[in-house]
């Protein structure tokens, strides 16, 4: 009888000990009593910190442990392979491996998307209880968003120059979808890891890419030539403008100097007229004659031979220059 009591006591102690649970330092615990999560005053599941805790023994309570700092990664599509092996040919089809999408211009592409996420601190209840498999639901939302976005775009936008824009739109779409569907997760990053055409048309895609690269090279070469021609034209225009401005400044300086000299001469003539009491025209005429004689004297002083002509008679003067002089 005593032995039976000991056995019952041991079993009871073991059963009560099943209420003990440990939460590690990087985890948080959510206790469910009779299948219902223990909630805080605001109605959200209460998060239990790290350490040793006790609650009702099994099966009245269970503990779900979640790591709020762990970055998890899911992949949509496996991408296209360059070779098809015998083992992969008859493999079982899995929806998560679907990578083929149809673009808006009726082209097929294999797209691989990597999504990184973590459990939101305020969404633990949604992550644990709102959806059976939040990760699978996330993949479904990503597939739906990717299909819709690719269908609205062309093959060139998805395969070549529009991948960054498609990645941004897909990330924004998933951020809104996970909130609306209450998945309890936060999207850290969305990366389009690979975009490839089907194997049978890969060569055609490569030819198109080569042609596009050649076109860009020719366009850049033409733009460079155009820029060089424009620079030469601007340089020539600047040179002509500089020469014109220099010539204008020289002519204006010469004209200004001549005007100032003329004004000084007129002022001297007027001063002489006032000092001598003679009329200004008389003084001006005498000054012109004096200037004429001075110029004539300067000219005659440079002439080696002089010819004196008698006035009042018509004279025929012919100047003949000898060859070589």
C-alpha positions as CSV (number, residue, x, y, z in Angstrom):
1,X,0.0,0.0,0.0
2,X,2.8,2.3,0.9
3,X,4.6,1.5,-2.3
4,X,1.6,2.4,-4.3
5,X,1.4,5.8,-2.5
6,X,5.0,6.4,-3.4
7,X,4.4,5.6,-7.0
8,X,1.3,7.8,-7.1
9,X,3.3,10.6,-5.5
10,X,6.1,10.2,-8.0
11,X,3.7,10.3,-10.9
12,X,1.9,13.3,-9.4
13,X,5.2,15.1,-9.0
14,X,6.2,14.3,-12.6
15,X,2.9,15.5,-13.8
16,X,3.2,18.7,-11.9
17,X,6.8,19.1,-13.1
18,X,5.4,19.1,-16.7
19,X,4.2,22.6,-15.9
20,X,7.8,23.8,-15.7
21,X,9.2,25.2,-19.0
22,X,12.4,27.2,-20.0
23,X,12.5,30.1,-22.4
24,X,15.9,30.8,-23.8
25,X,17.5,34.2,-23.9
26,X,16.8,34.9,-27.6
27,X,13.2,33.7,-27.4
28,X,9.8,34.7,-26.0
29,X,7.1,32.4,-24.8
30,X,3.4,32.4,-25.4
31,X,1.4,30.2,-22.9
32,X,-1.9,28.6,-24.1
33,X,-4.2,27.4,-21.3
34,X,-6.8,25.0,-22.5
35,X,-6.0,26.0,-26.0
36,X,-6.4,29.8,-25.5
37,X,-3.5,32.1,-25.3
38,X,-2.9,34.0,-22.1
39,X,-3.5,37.6,-23.0
40,X,-2.5,41.0,-21.5
41,X,-4.9,43.8,-20.6
42,X,-4.9,45.0,-24.2
43,X,-6.0,41.6,-25.5
44,X,-2.7,40.6,-27.1
45,X,-0.9,37.4,-26.2
46,X,1.4,37.9,-23.2
47,X,5.1,37.4,-24.0
48,X,7.0,35.5,-21.3
49,X,10.7,36.5,-21.0
50,X,13.7,34.2,-20.8
51,X,14.2,31.9,-17.8
52,X,12.5,29.1,-15.9
53,X,8.7,29.5,-15.5
54,X,5.8,27.4,-14.2
55,X,2.2,27.1,-15.4
56,X,-0.5,24.5,-15.4
57,X,0.8,21.0,-16.2
58,X,0.2,19.2,-19.4
59,X,-2.3,19.0,-21.1
60,X,-3.9,22.1,-19.6
61,X,-1.2,24.4,-20.8
62,X,1.3,24.5,-23.7
63,X,4.1,26.9,-24.6
64,X,5.0,28.3,-28.0
65,X,8.4,29.7,-28.3
66,X,9.3,32.4,-30.9
67,X,12.5,34.2,-31.7
68,X,11.7,37.8,-32.5
69,X,15.3,38.6,-33.6
70,X,15.7,35.7,-36.1
71,X,15.8,36.8,-39.8
72,X,14.1,34.1,-41.8
73,X,14.3,33.6,-45.6
74,X,11.8,32.1,-48.0
75,X,12.4,31.7,-51.7
76,X,9.8,32.0,-54.4
77,X,10.8,30.0,-57.5
78,X,14.0,28.0,-58.0
79,X,15.0,29.8,-61.2
80,X,15.8,28.1,-64.5
81,X,18.7,25.7,-64.8
82,X,20.9,25.4,-67.8
83,X,20.7,21.6,-67.8
84,X,17.9,19.2,-67.1
85,X,19.1,16.1,-65.3
86,X,17.3,12.7,-65.4
87,X,16.6,12.9,-61.7
88,X,15.0,16.3,-62.0
89,X,12.9,15.4,-65.0
90,X,10.4,13.2,-63.1
91,X,10.6,15.0,-59.7
92,X,7.5,15.7,-57.7
93,X,6.0,19.1,-58.4
94,X,5.9,21.5,-55.5
95,X,4.0,24.8,-55.7
96,X,6.8,26.6,-53.9
97,X,9.2,25.8,-56.8
98,X,7.1,27.6,-59.3
99,X,9.2,30.2,-61.1
100,X,7.7,30.7,-64.5
101,X,5.8,34.0,-65.0
102,X,4.2,35.4,-68.1
103,X,5.0,39.0,-69.0
104,X,2.6,41.5,-70.5
105,X,3.9,40.9,-74.0
106,X,3.4,37.1,-73.8
107,X,7.0,36.1,-72.9
108,X,7.9,33.4,-70.3
109,X,10.6,34.2,-67.7
110,X,11.9,32.2,-64.7
111,X,12.1,34.5,-61.7
112,X,13.6,33.7,-58.3
113,X,12.7,36.0,-55.4
114,X,14.3,35.9,-51.9
115,X,12.2,37.3,-49.1
116,X,13.7,38.0,-45.7
117,X,11.3,38.6,-42.7
118,X,11.1,38.3,-39.0
119,X,8.3,37.9,-36.5
120,X,6.8,41.2,-35.4
121,X,6.8,41.8,-31.6
122,X,3.2,43.1,-31.8
123,X,2.1,40.4,-34.2
124,X,3.1,37.2,-32.3
125,X,-0.6,36.3,-31.9
126,X,-1.3,36.6,-35.6
127,X,1.8,34.6,-36.5
128,X,0.9,31.7,-34.2
129,X,-2.9,31.6,-34.4
130,X,-4.3,33.7,-37.4
131,X,-2.9,31.6,-40.1
132,X,-2.0,27.9,-40.3
133,X,1.3,28.5,-42.1
134,X,2.3,32.2,-42.3
135,X,5.3,31.3,-44.4
136,X,3.3,29.5,-47.1
137,X,0.8,32.3,-47.0
138,X,3.6,34.8,-47.5
139,X,4.8,32.8,-50.6
140,X,1.3,32.8,-52.0
141,X,1.0,36.6,-51.6
142,X,4.4,37.1,-53.1
143,X,3.5,34.9,-56.1
144,X,0.3,36.7,-56.6
145,X,1.9,40.1,-56.4
146,X,4.8,39.1,-58.7
147,X,2.4,37.7,-61.3
148,X,0.3,40.8,-61.4
149,X,3.3,43.1,-61.6
150,X,5.0,41.1,-64.3
151,X,1.8,40.8,-66.3
152,X,1.7,44.6,-66.5
153,X,5.3,44.9,-67.7
154,X,7.2,43.8,-70.8
155,X,10.0,41.3,-71.0
156,X,12.6,44.0,-71.4
157,X,11.4,45.7,-68.2
158,X,11.5,42.5,-66.2
159,X,14.6,40.9,-67.7
160,X,16.9,44.0,-68.2
161,X,16.4,47.5,-67.1
162,X,13.3,47.4,-64.9
163,X,14.4,44.8,-62.4
164,X,15.1,47.4,-59.7
165,X,11.8,49.1,-60.1
166,X,10.0,45.7,-60.1
167,X,11.8,44.8,-56.9
168,X,10.7,48.1,-55.2
169,X,7.1,47.6,-56.2
170,X,7.1,44.0,-55.1
171,X,8.5,45.0,-51.7
172,X,6.0,47.7,-51.2
173,X,3.1,45.4,-52.2
174,X,4.2,42.7,-49.8
175,X,4.5,45.2,-46.9
176,X,0.9,46.1,-47.5
177,X,-0.3,42.5,-48.0
178,X,1.2,41.1,-44.8
179,X,-0.4,43.8,-42.8
180,X,-3.8,43.4,-44.4
181,X,-3.7,39.6,-44.1
182,X,-2.4,39.7,-40.4
183,X,0.5,37.4,-40.9
184,X,2.3,38.9,-37.9
185,X,5.6,39.4,-39.7
186,X,7.8,42.3,-40.8
187,X,9.4,42.2,-44.2
188,X,13.1,43.0,-44.0
189,X,14.0,42.8,-47.7
190,X,12.7,41.6,-51.0
191,X,15.4,40.7,-53.6
192,X,14.9,39.4,-57.2
193,X,17.8,37.1,-57.2
194,X,17.6,35.7,-60.7
195,X,15.7,36.4,-63.9
196,X,16.3,34.0,-66.8
197,X,14.6,33.1,-70.0
198,X,13.6,29.5,-70.8
199,X,16.5,27.3,-72.0
200,X,15.2,26.9,-75.5
201,X,15.1,30.7,-76.2
202,X,18.2,31.6,-74.1
203,X,20.3,32.0,-77.3
204,X,17.7,34.5,-78.7
205,X,17.8,36.4,-75.5
206,X,21.6,36.6,-75.6
207,X,21.4,37.9,-79.2
208,X,18.9,40.5,-78.1
209,X,21.1,41.6,-75.2
210,X,24.2,41.8,-77.5
211,X,22.2,43.9,-80.0
212,X,21.0,46.1,-77.2
213,X,24.6,46.5,-75.9
214,X,25.7,47.4,-79.5
215,X,22.9,49.9,-79.8
216,X,23.9,51.6,-76.5
217,X,27.5,51.6,-77.6
218,X,26.7,53.3,-80.9
219,X,24.4,55.8,-79.1
220,X,27.1,56.7,-76.6
221,X,29.7,57.0,-79.5
222,X,27.3,59.3,-81.4
223,X,26.6,61.4,-78.3
224,X,30.3,61.7,-77.6
225,X,31.0,62.8,-81.2
226,X,28.1,65.3,-80.9
227,X,29.5,66.6,-77.7
228,X,33.0,67.0,-79.2
229,X,31.6,68.9,-82.2
230,X,29.6,71.1,-79.9
231,X,32.7,71.8,-77.8
232,X,34.7,72.7,-81.0
233,X,31.9,74.9,-82.2
234,X,31.7,76.7,-78.8
235,X,35.4,77.1,-78.8
236,X,35.4,78.6,-82.3
237,X,32.5,80.9,-81.3
238,X,34.3,82.0,-78.2
239,X,37.5,82.7,-80.2
240,X,35.6,84.8,-82.8
241,X,33.8,86.7,-80.0
242,X,37.1,87.4,-78.3
243,X,38.7,88.6,-81.5
244,X,35.6,90.8,-82.2
245,X,35.7,92.2,-78.7
246,X,39.4,92.9,-78.9
247,X,39.0,94.6,-82.3
248,X,36.1,96.6,-81.0
249,X,38.0,97.7,-77.9
250,X,41.0,98.7,-80.1
251,X,38.8,100.7,-82.5
252,X,36.9,102.3,-79.6
253,X,40.2,103.2,-77.9
254,X,41.6,104.7,-81.1
255,X,38.4,106.6,-81.8
256,X,38.3,107.8,-78.2
257,X,42.0,108.9,-78.4
258,X,41.3,110.7,-81.7
259,X,38.3,112.4,-80.2
260,X,40.2,113.5,-77.1
261,X,43.1,114.8,-79.3
262,X,40.6,116.7,-81.5
263,X,38.9,118.2,-78.4
264,X,42.3,119.2,-77.0
265,X,43.2,120.9,-80.3
266,X,39.8,122.7,-80.4
267,X,40.3,123.8,-76.8
268,X,43.8,125.1,-77.6
269,X,42.5,127.0,-80.6
270,X,39.7,128.6,-78.6
271,X,42.2,129.5,-75.9
272,X,44.5,131.0,-78.4
273,X,41.6,132.9,-80.0
274,X,40.6,134.3,-76.6
275,X,44.2,135.3,-75.7
276,X,45.0,137.0,-79.0
277,X,41.6,138.5,-79.6
278,X,41.4,137.1,-83.1
279,X,38.4,135.3,-84.5
280,X,38.2,131.6,-84.1
281,X,38.1,130.8,-87.9
282,X,41.2,132.9,-88.5
283,X,43.1,131.1,-85.7
284,X,41.8,127.7,-87.0
285,X,42.9,128.5,-90.6
286,X,46.3,129.5,-89.5
287,X,46.7,126.3,-87.4
288,X,45.6,124.2,-90.4
289,X,48.2,125.9,-92.6
290,X,50.9,125.4,-90.0
291,X,50.0,121.7,-89.7
292,X,50.0,121.4,-93.5
293,X,53.5,122.9,-93.8
294,X,54.8,120.7,-91.0
295,X,53.4,117.6,-92.7
296,X,54.8,118.7,-96.0
297,X,58.2,119.3,-94.5
298,X,58.2,115.9,-92.9
299,X,57.3,114.2,-96.2
300,X,59.8,116.2,-98.3
301,X,62.6,115.3,-95.8
302,X,62.1,111.6,-96.6
303,X,62.2,112.0,-100.4
304,X,65.7,111.5,-101.9
305,X,65.0,113.6,-105.1
306,X,62.7,116.5,-105.5
307,X,60.9,117.9,-108.6
308,X,59.7,121.5,-108.6
309,X,56.8,122.1,-110.9
310,X,55.8,125.4,-112.3
311,X,52.3,126.3,-111.3
312,X,49.8,127.4,-113.7
313,X,50.8,124.9,-116.4
314,X,49.5,121.4,-117.0
315,X,52.1,118.7,-116.2
316,X,52.1,115.0,-117.0
317,X,53.9,113.1,-114.3
318,X,54.5,109.4,-114.9
319,X,56.2,107.2,-112.3
320,X,57.8,104.1,-113.7
321,X,59.1,101.5,-111.2
322,X,62.1,99.5,-112.4
323,X,61.8,95.7,-112.0
324,X,63.1,94.3,-108.7
325,X,62.8,97.8,-107.0
